[in-house]
Amino acid sequence: MEGLKEILFRFLVGGLVVSIFSALGDVLKPKSFAGLFGAAPSVALATLSLTIASNGIAYAAVEARSMVGGAVALLAYTFLVTWVMFRYTPSTLLVAAGLLSTWLATALGIWFFLLK
């Protein structure tokens, strides 16, 4: 029964947050932001809400720091992929797959030096 409560909680919080971010994305220009605002923040907030409910605020704070570290690593990866794509115009698949190690190295570096 506890698992069902957790699933319902995740569904309700995720749906509510997706709706709020989708409305926000609909107001902003360009419209492509709607998908961005509807996905990642809502999943993170639903996960943090569920973590607070099941494990407490201190544990959720550690999880939130990890999420921020992952977001910074994703920003570095995105910046580097964009820079290479605009500068050299190679294959998108080659660049995106080839630079995944950048994301991994950045995420592990942030975790090891700042979050551990």
Backbone atoms as SQL, in Angstrom:
CREATE TABLE atoms (id INTEGER PRIMARY KEY, chain TEXT, resi INTEGER, resn TEXT, atom TEXT, x REAL, y REAL, z REAL);
INSERT INTO atoms VALUES
  (1, 'A', 1, 'MET', 'N', 0.819, -1.190, 0.000),
  (2, 'A', 1, 'MET', 'CA', 0.000, 0.000, 0.000),
  (3, 'A', 1, 'MET', 'C', 0.866, 1.259, 0.000),
  (4, 'A', 2, 'GLU', 'N', 2.025, 1.196, 0.660),
  (5, 'A', 2, 'GLU', 'CA', 2.936, 2.348, 0.701),
  (6, 'A', 2, 'GLU', 'C', 3.444, 2.684, -0.691),
  (7, 'A', 3, 'GLY', 'N', 3.697, 1.672, -1.511),
  (8, 'A', 3, 'GLY', 'CA', 4.160, 1.903, -2.880),
  (9, 'A', 3, 'GLY', 'C', 3.118, 2.615, -3.718),
  (10, 'A', 4, 'LEU', 'N', 1.843, 2.297, -3.500),
  (11, 'A', 4, 'LEU', 'CA', 0.764, 2.946, -4.238),
  (12, 'A', 4, 'LEU', 'C', 0.661, 4.420, -3.856),
  (13, 'A', 5, 'LYS', 'N', 0.820, 4.724, -2.568),
  (14, 'A', 5, 'LYS', 'CA', 0.801, 6.127, -2.117),
  (15, 'A', 5, 'LYS', 'C', 1.943, 6.906, -2.764),
  (16, 'A', 6, 'GLU', 'N', 3.107, 6.287, -2.836),
  (17, 'A', 6, 'GLU', 'CA', 4.269, 6.938, -3.438),
  (18, 'A', 6, 'GLU', 'C', 4.037, 7.204, -4.919),
  (19, 'A', 7, 'ILE', 'N', 3.454, 6.261, -5.616),
  (20, 'A', 7, 'ILE', 'CA', 3.171, 6.439, -7.042),
  (21, 'A', 7, 'ILE', 'C', 2.139, 7.543, -7.242),
  (22, 'A', 8, 'LEU', 'N', 1.076, 7.554, -6.440),
  (23, 'A', 8, 'LEU', 'CA', 0.059, 8.603, -6.554),
  (24, 'A', 8, 'LEU', 'C', 0.633, 9.972, -6.233),
  (25, 'A', 9, 'PHE', 'N', 1.458, 10.047, -5.191),
  (26, 'A', 9, 'PHE', 'CA', 2.098, 11.317, -4.836),
  (27, 'A', 9, 'PHE', 'C', 2.973, 11.821, -5.975),
  (28, 'A', 10, 'ARG', 'N', 3.781, 10.925, -6.534),
  (29, 'A', 10, 'ARG', 'CA', 4.652, 11.295, -7.649),
  (30, 'A', 10, 'ARG', 'C', 3.830, 11.757, -8.855),
  (31, 'A', 11, 'PHE', 'N', 2.738, 11.062, -9.121),
  (32, 'A', 11, 'PHE', 'CA', 1.863, 11.408, -10.235),
  (33, 'A', 11, 'PHE', 'C', 1.245, 12.796, -10.032),
  (34, 'A', 12, 'LEU', 'N', 0.721, 13.047, -8.845),
  (35, 'A', 12, 'LEU', 'CA', 0.072, 14.332, -8.581),
  (36, 'A', 12, 'LEU', 'C', 1.055, 15.493, -8.588),
  (37, 'A', 13, 'VAL', 'N', 2.147, 15.352, -7.890),
  (38, 'A', 13, 'VAL', 'CA', 3.139, 16.432, -7.849),
  (39, 'A', 13, 'VAL', 'C', 3.744, 16.649, -9.232),
  (40, 'A', 14, 'GLY', 'N', 4.111, 15.575, -9.901),
  (41, 'A', 14, 'GLY', 'CA', 4.685, 15.697, -11.242),
  (42, 'A', 14, 'GLY', 'C', 3.714, 16.343, -12.209),
  (43, 'A', 15, 'GLY', 'N', 2.449, 15.930, -12.180),
  (44, 'A', 15, 'GLY', 'CA', 1.448, 16.514, -13.069),
  (45, 'A', 15, 'GLY', 'C', 1.216, 17.979, -12.794),
  (46, 'A', 16, 'LEU', 'N', 1.145, 18.344, -11.516),
  (47, 'A', 16, 'LEU', 'CA', 0.945, 19.742, -11.158),
  (48, 'A', 16, 'LEU', 'C', 2.124, 20.601, -11.603),
  (49, 'A', 17, 'VAL', 'N', 3.318, 20.143, -11.337),
  (50, 'A', 17, 'VAL', 'CA', 4.496, 20.924, -11.687),
  (51, 'A', 17, 'VAL', 'C', 4.679, 20.989, -13.201),
  (52, 'A', 18, 'VAL', 'N', 4.407, 19.907, -13.906),
  (53, 'A', 18, 'VAL', 'CA', 4.480, 19.928, -15.365),
  (54, 'A', 18, 'VAL', 'C', 3.489, 20.946, -15.913),
  (55, 'A', 19, 'SER', 'N', 2.300, 20.994, -15.359),
  (56, 'A', 19, 'SER', 'CA', 1.295, 21.949, -15.821),
  (57, 'A', 19, 'SER', 'C', 1.736, 23.385, -15.590),
  (58, 'A', 20, 'ILE', 'N', 2.319, 23.649, -14.442),
  (59, 'A', 20, 'ILE', 'CA', 2.783, 25.012, -14.136),
  (60, 'A', 20, 'ILE', 'C', 3.918, 25.411, -15.082),
  (61, 'A', 21, 'PHE', 'N', 4.909, 24.543, -15.246),
  (62, 'A', 21, 'PHE', 'CA', 6.018, 24.868, -16.131),
  (63, 'A', 21, 'PHE', 'C', 5.587, 24.931, -17.594),
  (64, 'A', 22, 'SER', 'N', 4.623, 24.129, -17.975),
  (65, 'A', 22, 'SER', 'CA', 4.111, 24.181, -19.344),
  (66, 'A', 22, 'SER', 'C', 3.417, 25.512, -19.601),
  (67, 'A', 23, 'ALA', 'N', 2.641, 25.980, -18.630),
  (68, 'A', 23, 'ALA', 'CA', 1.995, 27.287, -18.766),
  (69, 'A', 23, 'ALA', 'C', 3.035, 28.394, -18.841),
  (70, 'A', 24, 'LEU', 'N', 4.070, 28.291, -18.038),
  (71, 'A', 24, 'LEU', 'CA', 5.147, 29.275, -18.082),
  (72, 'A', 24, 'LEU', 'C', 5.853, 29.244, -19.433),
  (73, 'A', 25, 'GLY', 'N', 6.125, 28.070, -19.933),
  (74, 'A', 25, 'GLY', 'CA', 6.768, 27.934, -21.233),
  (75, 'A', 25, 'GLY', 'C', 5.899, 28.429, -22.364),
  (76, 'A', 26, 'ASP', 'N', 4.589, 28.328, -22.207),
  (77, 'A', 26, 'ASP', 'CA', 3.667, 28.805, -23.236),
  (78, 'A', 26, 'ASP', 'C', 3.666, 30.329, -23.319),
  (79, 'A', 27, 'VAL', 'N', 3.936, 30.985, -22.197),
  (80, 'A', 27, 'VAL', 'CA', 3.970, 32.447, -22.165),
  (81, 'A', 27, 'VAL', 'C', 5.275, 32.978, -22.758),
  (82, 'A', 28, 'LEU', 'N', 6.362, 32.248, -22.574),
  (83, 'A', 28, 'LEU', 'CA', 7.671, 32.720, -23.019),
  (84, 'A', 28, 'LEU', 'C', 7.881, 32.487, -24.511),
  (85, 'A', 29, 'LYS', 'N', 8.798, 33.231, -25.077),
  (86, 'A', 29, 'LYS', 'CA', 9.183, 33.067, -26.484),
  (87, 'A', 29, 'LYS', 'C', 10.603, 32.537, -26.509),
  (88, 'A', 30, 'PRO', 'N', 11.036, 31.678, -27.359),
  (89, 'A', 30, 'PRO', 'CA', 10.260, 30.945, -28.354),
  (90, 'A', 30, 'PRO', 'C', 9.457, 29.837, -27.699),
  (91, 'A', 31, 'LYS', 'N', 8.518, 29.315, -28.425),
  (92, 'A', 31, 'LYS', 'CA', 7.619, 28.282, -27.901),
  (93, 'A', 31, 'LYS', 'C', 8.350, 26.972, -27.592),
  (94, 'A', 32, 'SER', 'N', 9.546, 26.811, -28.120),
  (95, 'A', 32, 'SER', 'CA', 10.286, 25.578, -27.854),
  (96, 'A', 32, 'SER', 'C', 10.682, 25.458, -26.387),
  (97, 'A', 33, 'PHE', 'N', 10.627, 26.554, -25.635),
  (98, 'A', 33, 'PHE', 'CA', 10.918, 26.494, -24.210),
  (99, 'A', 33, 'PHE', 'C', 9.862, 25.696, -23.449),
  (100, 'A', 34, 'ALA', 'N', 8.661, 25.572, -24.009),
  (101, 'A', 34, 'ALA', 'CA', 7.583, 24.869, -23.308),
  (102, 'A', 34, 'ALA', 'C', 7.993, 23.430, -22.969),
  (103, 'A', 35, 'GLY', 'N', 8.605, 22.730, -23.912),
  (104, 'A', 35, 'GLY', 'CA', 9.045, 21.364, -23.649),
  (105, 'A', 35, 'GLY', 'C', 10.142, 21.302, -22.611),
  (106, 'A', 36, 'LEU', 'N', 11.059, 22.243, -22.675),
  (107, 'A', 36, 'LEU', 'CA', 12.151, 22.295, -21.711),
  (108, 'A', 36, 'LEU', 'C', 11.632, 22.539, -20.310),
  (109, 'A', 37, 'PHE', 'N', 10.733, 23.521, -20.184),
  (110, 'A', 37, 'PHE', 'CA', 10.186, 23.828, -18.867),
  (111, 'A', 37, 'PHE', 'C', 9.250, 22.739, -18.366),
  (112, 'A', 38, 'GLY', 'N', 8.667, 21.973, -19.272),
  (113, 'A', 38, 'GLY', 'CA', 7.731, 20.936, -18.860),
  (114, 'A', 38, 'GLY', 'C', 8.390, 19.664, -18.380),
  (115, 'A', 39, 'ALA', 'N', 9.640, 19.455, -18.705),
  (116, 'A', 39, 'ALA', 'CA', 10.265, 18.162, -18.429),
  (117, 'A', 39, 'ALA', 'C', 11.177, 18.182, -17.211),
  (118, 'A', 40, 'ALA', 'N', 12.364, 18.706, -17.374),
  (119, 'A', 40, 'ALA', 'CA', 13.399, 18.560, -16.349),
  (120, 'A', 40, 'ALA', 'C', 13.039, 19.153, -14.989),
  (121, 'A', 41, 'PRO', 'N', 12.583, 20.391, -14.911),
  (122, 'A', 41, 'PRO', 'CA', 12.296, 20.933, -13.564),
  (123, 'A', 41, 'PRO', 'C', 11.193, 20.173, -12.847),
  (124, 'A', 42, 'SER', 'N', 10.188, 19.743, -13.582),
  (125, 'A', 42, 'SER', 'CA', 9.077, 19.056, -12.919),
  (126, 'A', 42, 'SER', 'C', 9.513, 17.706, -12.370),
  (127, 'A', 43, 'VAL', 'N', 10.338, 16.994, -13.099),
  (128, 'A', 43, 'VAL', 'CA', 10.827, 15.704, -12.623),
  (129, 'A', 43, 'VAL', 'C', 11.705, 15.907, -11.388),
  (130, 'A', 44, 'ALA', 'N', 12.565, 16.910, -11.430),
  (131, 'A', 44, 'ALA', 'CA', 13.442, 17.177, -10.281),
  (132, 'A', 44, 'ALA', 'C', 12.627, 17.571, -9.053),
  (133, 'A', 45, 'LEU', 'N', 11.639, 18.444, -9.224),
  (134, 'A', 45, 'LEU', 'CA', 10.839, 18.869, -8.078),
  (135, 'A', 45, 'LEU', 'C', 9.989, 17.737, -7.523),
  (136, 'A', 46, 'ALA', 'N', 9.430, 16.918, -8.396),
  (137, 'A', 46, 'ALA', 'CA', 8.651, 15.771, -7.919),
  (138, 'A', 46, 'ALA', 'C', 9.546, 14.793, -7.162),
  (139, 'A', 47, 'THR', 'N', 10.738, 14.559, -7.680),
  (140, 'A', 47, 'THR', 'CA', 11.676, 13.657, -7.007),
  (141, 'A', 47, 'THR', 'C', 12.094, 14.210, -5.651),
  (142, 'A', 48, 'LEU', 'N', 12.376, 15.513, -5.598),
  (143, 'A', 48, 'LEU', 'CA', 12.757, 16.115, -4.318),
  (144, 'A', 48, 'LEU', 'C', 11.604, 16.081, -3.317),
  (145, 'A', 49, 'SER', 'N', 10.382, 16.335, -3.778),
  (146, 'A', 49, 'SER', 'CA', 9.226, 16.272, -2.878),
  (147, 'A', 49, 'SER', 'C', 9.056, 14.870, -2.310),
  (148, 'A', 50, 'LEU', 'N', 9.199, 13.889, -3.161),
  (149, 'A', 50, 'LEU', 'CA', 9.074, 12.501, -2.720),
  (150, 'A', 50, 'LEU', 'C', 10.213, 12.135, -1.766),
  (151, 'A', 51, 'THR', 'N', 11.405, 12.625, -2.045),
  (152, 'A', 51, 'THR', 'CA', 12.554, 12.350, -1.181),
  (153, 'A', 51, 'THR', 'C', 12.361, 12.986, 0.193),
  (154, 'A', 52, 'ILE', 'N', 11.848, 14.209, 0.217),
  (155, 'A', 52, 'ILE', 'CA', 11.580, 14.868, 1.509),
  (156, 'A', 52, 'ILE', 'C', 10.547, 14.074, 2.293),
  (157, 'A', 53, 'ALA', 'N', 9.500, 13.639, 1.612),
  (158, 'A', 53, 'ALA', 'CA', 8.435, 12.893, 2.292),
  (159, 'A', 53, 'ALA', 'C', 8.921, 11.549, 2.836),
  (160, 'A', 54, 'SER', 'N', 9.822, 10.906, 2.112),
  (161, 'A', 54, 'SER', 'CA', 10.235, 9.568, 2.551),
  (162, 'A', 54, 'SER', 'C', 11.535, 9.539, 3.347),
  (163, 'A', 55, 'ASN', 'N', 12.462, 10.470, 3.088),
  (164, 'A', 55, 'ASN', 'CA', 13.782, 10.391, 3.744),
  (165, 'A', 55, 'ASN', 'C', 14.153, 11.630, 4.556),
  (166, 'A', 56, 'GLY', 'N', 13.384, 12.697, 4.477),
  (167, 'A', 56, 'GLY', 'CA', 13.675, 13.888, 5.259),
  (168, 'A', 56, 'GLY', 'C', 14.424, 14.957, 4.481),
  (169, 'A', 57, 'ILE', 'N', 14.475, 16.128, 5.092),
  (170, 'A', 57, 'ILE', 'CA', 15.048, 17.307, 4.435),
  (171, 'A', 57, 'ILE', 'C', 16.558, 17.190, 4.252),
  (172, 'A', 58, 'ALA', 'N', 17.260, 16.646, 5.220),
  (173, 'A', 58, 'ALA', 'CA', 18.721, 16.559, 5.113),
  (174, 'A', 58, 'ALA', 'C', 19.139, 15.684, 3.938),
  (175, 'A', 59, 'TYR', 'N', 18.485, 14.573, 3.765),
  (176, 'A', 59, 'TYR', 'CA', 18.803, 13.688, 2.638),
  (177, 'A', 59, 'TYR', 'C', 18.447, 14.354, 1.312),
  (178, 'A', 60, 'ALA', 'N', 17.317, 15.053, 1.290),
  (179, 'A', 60, 'ALA', 'CA', 16.894, 15.747, 0.071),
  (180, 'A', 60, 'ALA', 'C', 17.868, 16.862, -0.297),
  (181, 'A', 61, 'ALA', 'N', 18.468, 17.493, 0.699),
  (182, 'A', 61, 'ALA', 'CA', 19.446, 18.547, 0.425),
  (183, 'A', 61, 'ALA', 'C', 20.666, 17.983, -0.303),
  (184, 'A', 62, 'VAL', 'N', 21.105, 16.807, 0.105),
  (185, 'A', 62, 'VAL', 'CA', 22.225, 16.148, -0.582),
  (186, 'A', 62, 'VAL', 'C', 21.835, 15.810, -2.023),
  (187, 'A', 63, 'GLU', 'N', 20.619, 15.311, -2.207),
  (188, 'A', 63, 'GLU', 'CA', 20.138, 14.985, -3.550),
  (189, 'A', 63, 'GLU', 'C', 20.034, 16.243, -4.413),
  (190, 'A', 64, 'ALA', 'N', 19.578, 17.334, -3.841),
  (191, 'A', 64, 'ALA', 'CA', 19.456, 18.592, -4.587),
  (192, 'A', 64, 'ALA', 'C', 20.824, 19.108, -5.013),
  (193, 'A', 65, 'ARG', 'N', 21.808, 19.005, -4.134),
  (194, 'A', 65, 'ARG', 'CA', 23.169, 19.411, -4.515),
  (195, 'A', 65, 'ARG', 'C', 23.682, 18.571, -5.665),
  (196, 'A', 66, 'SER', 'N', 23.389, 17.292, -5.644),
  (197, 'A', 66, 'SER', 'CA', 23.800, 16.411, -6.738),
  (198, 'A', 66, 'SER', 'C', 23.114, 16.802, -8.042),
  (199, 'A', 67, 'MET', 'N', 21.847, 17.176, -7.961),
  (200, 'A', 67, 'MET', 'CA', 21.126, 17.624, -9.154),
  (201, 'A', 67, 'MET', 'C', 21.745, 18.892, -9.736),
  (202, 'A', 68, 'VAL', 'N', 22.136, 19.806, -8.876),
  (203, 'A', 68, 'VAL', 'CA', 22.778, 21.035, -9.338),
  (204, 'A', 68, 'VAL', 'C', 24.115, 20.704, -9.997),
  (205, 'A', 69, 'GLY', 'N', 24.876, 19.797, -9.413),
  (206, 'A', 69, 'GLY', 'CA', 26.139, 19.370, -10.018),
  (207, 'A', 69, 'GLY', 'C', 25.930, 18.763, -11.394),
  (208, 'A', 70, 'GLY', 'N', 24.911, 17.919, -11.522),
  (209, 'A', 70, 'GLY', 'CA', 24.588, 17.326, -12.815),
  (210, 'A', 70, 'GLY', 'C', 24.153, 18.373, -13.829),
  (211, 'A', 71, 'ALA', 'N', 23.422, 19.381, -13.375),
  (212, 'A', 71, 'ALA', 'CA', 22.990, 20.455, -14.273),
  (213, 'A', 71, 'ALA', 'C', 24.177, 21.287, -14.758),
  (214, 'A', 72, 'VAL', 'N', 25.130, 21.543, -13.882),
  (215, 'A', 72, 'VAL', 'CA', 26.330, 22.284, -14.284),
  (216, 'A', 72, 'VAL', 'C', 27.129, 21.474, -15.307),
  (217, 'A', 73, 'ALA', 'N', 27.235, 20.173, -15.076),
  (218, 'A', 73, 'ALA', 'CA', 27.934, 19.307, -16.030),
  (219, 'A', 73, 'ALA', 'C', 27.215, 19.288, -17.375),
  (220, 'A', 74, 'LEU', 'N', 25.887, 19.260, -17.355),
  (221, 'A', 74, 'LEU', 'CA', 25.112, 19.302, -18.597),
  (222, 'A', 74, 'LEU', 'C', 25.308, 20.630, -19.315),
  (223, 'A', 75, 'LEU', 'N', 25.392, 21.716, -18.565),
  (224, 'A', 75, 'LEU', 'CA', 25.649, 23.028, -19.165),
  (225, 'A', 75, 'LEU', 'C', 27.008, 23.046, -19.864),
  (226, 'A', 76, 'ALA', 'N', 28.024, 22.494, -19.215),
  (227, 'A', 76, 'ALA', 'CA', 29.354, 22.442, -19.829),
  (228, 'A', 76, 'ALA', 'C', 29.334, 21.599, -21.103),
  (229, 'A', 77, 'TYR', 'N', 28.670, 20.461, -21.046),
  (230, 'A', 77, 'TYR', 'CA', 28.548, 19.579, -22.218),
  (231, 'A', 77, 'TYR', 'C', 27.811, 20.284, -23.351),
  (232, 'A', 78, 'THR', 'N', 26.696, 20.921, -23.033),
  (233, 'A', 78, 'THR', 'CA', 25.901, 21.611, -24.047),
  (234, 'A', 78, 'THR', 'C', 26.684, 22.751, -24.680),
  (235, 'A', 79, 'PHE', 'N', 27.392, 23.510, -23.862),
  (236, 'A', 79, 'PHE', 'CA', 28.200, 24.605, -24.378),
  (237, 'A', 79, 'PHE', 'C', 29.274, 24.087, -25.332),
  (238, 'A', 80, 'LEU', 'N', 29.957, 23.027, -24.942),
  (239, 'A', 80, 'LEU', 'CA', 31.034, 22.493, -25.773),
  (240, 'A', 80, 'LEU', 'C', 30.494, 21.902, -27.079),
  (241, 'A', 81, 'VAL', 'N', 29.383, 21.152, -27.010),
  (242, 'A', 81, 'VAL', 'CA', 28.784, 20.593, -28.230),
  (243, 'A', 81, 'VAL', 'C', 28.360, 21.720, -29.169),
  (244, 'A', 82, 'THR', 'N', 27.714, 22.738, -28.630),
  (245, 'A', 82, 'THR', 'CA', 27.270, 23.870, -29.452),
  (246, 'A', 82, 'THR', 'C', 28.459, 24.579, -30.084),
  (247, 'A', 83, 'TRP', 'N', 29.492, 24.797, -29.311),
  (248, 'A', 83, 'TRP', 'CA', 30.672, 25.494, -29.829),
  (249, 'A', 83, 'TRP', 'C', 31.324, 24.704, -30.970),
  (250, 'A', 84, 'VAL', 'N', 31.492, 23.396, -30.767),
  (251, 'A', 84, 'VAL', 'CA', 32.099, 22.562, -31.810),
  (252, 'A', 84, 'VAL', 'C', 31.210, 22.524, -33.047),
  (253, 'A', 85, 'MET', 'N', 29.899, 22.402, -32.862),
  (254, 'A', 85, 'MET', 'CA', 28.987, 22.326, -34.005),
  (255, 'A', 85, 'MET', 'C', 28.998, 23.603, -34.834),
  (256, 'A', 86, 'PHE', 'N', 29.042, 24.756, -34.180),
  (257, 'A', 86, 'PHE', 'CA', 29.055, 26.006, -34.926),
  (258, 'A', 86, 'PHE', 'C', 30.423, 26.317, -35.526),
  (259, 'A', 87, 'ARG', 'N', 31.447, 25.863, -34.890),
  (260, 'A', 87, 'ARG', 'CA', 32.797, 26.184, -35.360),
  (261, 'A', 87, 'ARG', 'C', 33.239, 25.286, -36.515),
  (262, 'A', 88, 'TYR', 'N', 32.956, 23.994, -36.413),
  (263, 'A', 88, 'TYR', 'CA', 33.502, 23.054, -37.391),
  (264, 'A', 88, 'TYR', 'C', 32.451, 22.346, -38.254),
  (265, 'A', 89, 'THR', 'N', 31.187, 22.396, -37.904),
  (266, 'A', 89, 'THR', 'CA', 30.071, 21.724, -38.594),
  (267, 'A', 89, 'THR', 'C', 30.317, 20.246, -38.934),
  (268, 'A', 90, 'PRO', 'N', 30.701, 19.432, -37.963),
  (269, 'A', 90, 'PRO', 'CA', 30.847, 17.990, -38.212),
  (270, 'A', 90, 'PRO', 'C', 29.500, 17.283, -38.022),
  (271, 'A', 91, 'SER', 'N', 29.536, 15.961, -38.005),
  (272, 'A', 91, 'SER', 'CA', 28.345, 15.155, -37.774),
  (273, 'A', 91, 'SER', 'C', 27.817, 15.397, -36.356),
  (274, 'A', 92, 'THR', 'N', 26.531, 15.644, -36.260),
  (275, 'A', 92, 'THR', 'CA', 25.917, 15.898, -34.955),
  (276, 'A', 92, 'THR', 'C', 26.044, 14.683, -34.043),
  (277, 'A', 93, 'LEU', 'N', 25.774, 13.518, -34.574),
  (278, 'A', 93, 'LEU', 'CA', 25.879, 12.290, -33.785),
  (279, 'A', 93, 'LEU', 'C', 27.301, 12.079, -33.282),
  (280, 'A', 94, 'LEU', 'N', 28.268, 12.314, -34.139),
  (281, 'A', 94, 'LEU', 'CA', 29.672, 12.143, -33.760),
  (282, 'A', 94, 'LEU', 'C', 30.053, 13.089, -32.619),
  (283, 'A', 95, 'VAL', 'N', 29.664, 14.341, -32.748),
  (284, 'A', 95, 'VAL', 'CA', 30.019, 15.327, -31.716),
  (285, 'A', 95, 'VAL', 'C', 29.294, 15.032, -30.407),
  (286, 'A', 96, 'ALA', 'N', 27.977, 14.809, -30.483),
  (287, 'A', 96, 'ALA', 'CA', 27.193, 14.568, -29.265),
  (288, 'A', 96, 'ALA', 'C', 27.678, 13.319, -28.527),
  (289, 'A', 97, 'ALA', 'N', 27.908, 12.246, -29.250),
  (290, 'A', 97, 'ALA', 'CA', 28.383, 11.012, -28.617),
  (291, 'A', 97, 'ALA', 'C', 29.834, 11.146, -28.164),
  (292, 'A', 98, 'GLY', 'N', 30.644, 11.787, -28.985),
  (293, 'A', 98, 'GLY', 'CA', 32.058, 11.911, -28.651),
  (294, 'A', 98, 'GLY', 'C', 32.331, 12.768, -27.434),
  (295, 'A', 99, 'LEU', 'N', 31.471, 13.750, -27.197),
  (296, 'A', 99, 'LEU', 'CA', 31.698, 14.646, -26.065),
  (297, 'A', 99, 'LEU', 'C', 30.940, 14.244, -24.796),
  (298, 'A', 100, 'LEU', 'N', 30.283, 13.087, -24.819),
  (299, 'A', 100, 'LEU', 'CA', 29.642, 12.610, -23.593),
  (300, 'A', 100, 'LEU', 'C', 30.651, 12.425, -22.462),
  (301, 'A', 101, 'SER', 'N', 31.873, 12.112, -22.822),
  (302, 'A', 101, 'SER', 'CA', 32.914, 11.976, -21.805),
  (303, 'A', 101, 'SER', 'C', 33.154, 13.308, -21.092),
  (304, 'A', 102, 'THR', 'N', 32.899, 14.417, -21.781),
  (305, 'A', 102, 'THR', 'CA', 33.012, 15.740, -21.151),
  (306, 'A', 102, 'THR', 'C', 32.002, 15.876, -20.022),
  (307, 'A', 103, 'TRP', 'N', 30.759, 15.453, -20.303),
  (308, 'A', 103, 'TRP', 'CA', 29.742, 15.514, -19.261),
  (309, 'A', 103, 'TRP', 'C', 30.135, 14.631, -18.079),
  (310, 'A', 104, 'LEU', 'N', 30.562, 13.411, -18.374),
  (311, 'A', 104, 'LEU', 'CA', 30.929, 12.486, -17.310),
  (312, 'A', 104, 'LEU', 'C', 32.094, 13.018, -16.479),
  (313, 'A', 105, 'ALA', 'N', 33.123, 13.516, -17.145),
  (314, 'A', 105, 'ALA', 'CA', 34.289, 14.044, -16.424),
  (315, 'A', 105, 'ALA', 'C', 33.899, 15.253, -15.576),
  (316, 'A', 106, 'THR', 'N', 33.062, 16.131, -16.116),
  (317, 'A', 106, 'THR', 'CA', 32.631, 17.313, -15.369),
  (318, 'A', 106, 'THR', 'C', 31.781, 16.908, -14.168),
  (319, 'A', 107, 'ALA', 'N', 30.831, 16.006, -14.382),
  (320, 'A', 107, 'ALA', 'CA', 29.964, 15.565, -13.285),
  (321, 'A', 107, 'ALA', 'C', 30.771, 14.873, -12.185),
  (322, 'A', 108, 'LEU', 'N', 31.681, 13.998, -12.569),
  (323, 'A', 108, 'LEU', 'CA', 32.503, 13.321, -11.566),
  (324, 'A', 108, 'LEU', 'C', 33.442, 14.291, -10.857),
  (325, 'A', 109, 'GLY', 'N', 33.981, 15.256, -11.601),
  (326, 'A', 109, 'GLY', 'CA', 34.850, 16.262, -10.988),
  (327, 'A', 109, 'GLY', 'C', 34.101, 17.112, -9.974),
  (328, 'A', 110, 'ILE', 'N', 32.892, 17.536, -10.337),
  (329, 'A', 110, 'ILE', 'CA', 32.080, 18.321, -9.405),
  (330, 'A', 110, 'ILE', 'C', 31.752, 17.488, -8.177),
  (331, 'A', 111, 'TRP', 'N', 31.364, 16.255, -8.387),
  (332, 'A', 111, 'TRP', 'CA', 31.022, 15.404, -7.249),
  (333, 'A', 111, 'TRP', 'C', 32.228, 15.171, -6.353),
  (334, 'A', 112, 'PHE', 'N', 33.371, 14.859, -6.970),
  (335, 'A', 112, 'PHE', 'CA', 34.556, 14.527, -6.167),
  (336, 'A', 112, 'PHE', 'C', 35.110, 15.736, -5.427),
  (337, 'A', 113, 'PHE', 'N', 35.190, 16.894, -6.093),
  (338, 'A', 113, 'PHE', 'CA', 35.844, 18.054, -5.488),
  (339, 'A', 113, 'PHE', 'C', 34.895, 18.970, -4.705),
  (340, 'A', 114, 'LEU', 'N', 33.618, 18.978, -5.068),
  (341, 'A', 114, 'LEU', 'CA', 32.719, 19.932, -4.415),
  (342, 'A', 114, 'LEU', 'C', 31.628, 19.301, -3.568),
  (343, 'A', 115, 'LEU', 'N', 31.168, 18.122, -3.937),
  (344, 'A', 115, 'LEU', 'CA', 30.006, 17.549, -3.256),
  (345, 'A', 115, 'LEU', 'C', 30.334, 16.429, -2.286),
  (346, 'A', 116, 'LYS', 'N', 31.472, 15.831, -2.414),
  (347, 'A', 116, 'LYS', 'CA', 31.818, 14.669, -1.588),
  (348, 'A', 116, 'LYS', 'C', 32.103, 15.066, -0.167);
